[in-house]
Every structure is written in structure tokens, then in C-alpha cells.
Amino acid sequence: MNMRALAKHLKTKQLSPRRVIFEFDDESWVFESPVVVEANMMGNVVFQVMGKHQVLRSGSEDVELIMEKTGCSEGEAKKALQEYGDVAEAILHISSEDKK
């Protein structure tokens, strides 16, 4: 099957999620405001994610740094890191909450 024939069999649509997260054993990839294309290729659904991503180490280096700088619990640090996707943003958010 040539590429033109294959393209005719593809049904695609563009999705606009706020965030896409790939979680691996030792890290997570967070894509903020990515472009996602869903393609149905002969009964199989394929997703293509495009955009800049940030690598988060679940391994605790980032979590430990957040805990050290803010005095928060491990759970709070992990939640803030997942929610904000960036160590500095997580620290700023937790620190600003402490002042309220």
C-alpha cells in the first residue's frame, strides 16, 4: 500500500488537552498544552503528542529539594510537583500558601 492509499484509510482528529503525562518507573514526562493528534489506522488508535516536555524525576531528587526548601511533607511535594510540573513553581506555590 502506498502512502496516498494509507492516508485515505487514516481518520485523524486534533485534540487539545491541558496536560499529558507519561509516567515511567524513575521519571515522568509532562507536556503542558500539547498538540495531540488521534489517528484511527485500520482499527488501531494511535496518539501523537507534540510539544515541549519537562522531565520530572520521581526519584526524589526534586521531591527532596522541594521538601528541603519549603518544609512540606513528601506527599505535598509530590502533589505540587505533579500539579505545577516544575520544581521552582512547586516551591513558589507551597511557599505562598504558607504565608496565607
C-alpha positions as CSV (number, residue, x, y, z in Angstrom):
1,M,0.0,0.0,0.0
2,N,1.5,3.4,-1.0
3,M,1.4,6.5,1.2
4,R,-1.6,8.1,-0.5
5,A,-3.7,4.9,-0.1
6,L,-2.6,4.7,3.5
7,A,-3.6,8.3,4.2
8,K,-7.1,7.7,2.8
9,H,-7.5,5.0,5.5
10,L,-6.4,7.2,8.3
11,K,-9.1,9.1,10.2
12,T,-7.5,11.8,12.3
13,K,-8.6,14.5,14.7
14,Q,-6.7,17.0,16.7
15,L,-7.2,17.1,20.5
16,S,-6.4,19.9,22.9
17,P,-5.7,18.5,26.4
18,R,-4.3,20.8,29.1
19,R,-1.6,18.4,30.0
20,V,-0.3,15.0,29.0
21,I,1.9,12.9,31.4
22,F,3.9,9.8,30.7
23,E,4.8,8.0,33.9
24,F,7.8,5.7,33.9
25,D,9.5,3.9,36.8
26,D,12.0,6.5,37.5
27,E,10.7,9.7,35.9
28,S,7.7,11.4,34.4
29,W,7.4,13.5,31.2
30,V,4.9,16.4,31.5
31,F,3.7,18.1,28.3
32,E,1.9,21.4,29.1
33,S,-0.7,22.5,26.4
34,P,0.5,19.9,23.9
35,V,-1.0,19.3,20.4
36,V,-2.3,15.8,20.3
37,V,-3.4,14.0,17.1
38,E,-5.6,10.9,17.3
39,A,-5.4,8.7,14.3
40,N,-7.5,5.6,13.6
41,M,-5.4,3.3,11.5
42,M,-7.4,0.3,10.3
43,G,-9.0,-0.2,13.7
44,N,-6.0,0.7,15.8
45,V,-6.0,4.1,17.6
46,V,-2.6,5.9,17.6
47,F,-1.9,9.2,19.5
48,Q,0.9,11.6,18.5
49,V,1.9,14.1,21.2
50,M,3.8,17.2,20.1
51,G,5.2,20.0,22.3
52,K,7.9,20.7,24.8
53,H,8.1,18.4,27.8
54,Q,9.7,18.6,31.1
55,V,11.3,15.5,32.7
56,L,10.5,15.1,36.3
57,R,12.5,12.6,38.4
58,S,10.1,10.7,40.6
59,G,13.2,9.6,42.3
60,S,13.0,12.0,44.8
61,E,15.8,14.4,44.0
62,D,13.2,17.0,43.0
63,V,10.8,16.0,45.8
64,E,13.6,16.2,48.4
65,L,14.6,19.6,47.2
66,I,11.1,20.9,47.4
67,M,10.7,19.4,50.9
68,E,14.1,21.0,52.0
69,K,13.2,24.4,50.7
70,T,9.6,24.5,52.0
71,G,9.5,22.2,55.0
72,C,6.5,20.4,53.5
73,S,5.7,16.7,53.6
74,E,6.7,14.3,50.9
75,G,3.1,14.0,49.7
76,E,2.7,17.7,49.4
77,A,5.9,18.0,47.5
78,K,4.9,15.2,45.1
79,K,1.4,16.7,44.6
80,A,2.8,20.2,43.9
81,L,5.5,18.8,41.5
82,Q,2.9,16.9,39.5
83,E,0.4,19.8,39.5
84,Y,2.9,22.5,38.5
85,G,5.4,20.4,36.6
86,D,8.4,22.4,37.7
87,V,10.5,22.4,40.9
88,A,10.7,26.2,41.1
89,E,6.9,26.6,40.5
90,A,6.1,24.0,43.1
91,I,8.4,25.7,45.7
92,L,6.9,29.1,45.0
93,H,3.3,27.7,45.3
94,I,3.9,25.9,48.6
95,S,5.8,28.9,50.0
96,S,3.0,31.3,49.0
97,E,0.4,29.0,50.7
98,D,2.5,29.0,53.9
99,K,2.2,32.8,54.0
100,K,-1.6,32.8,53.9
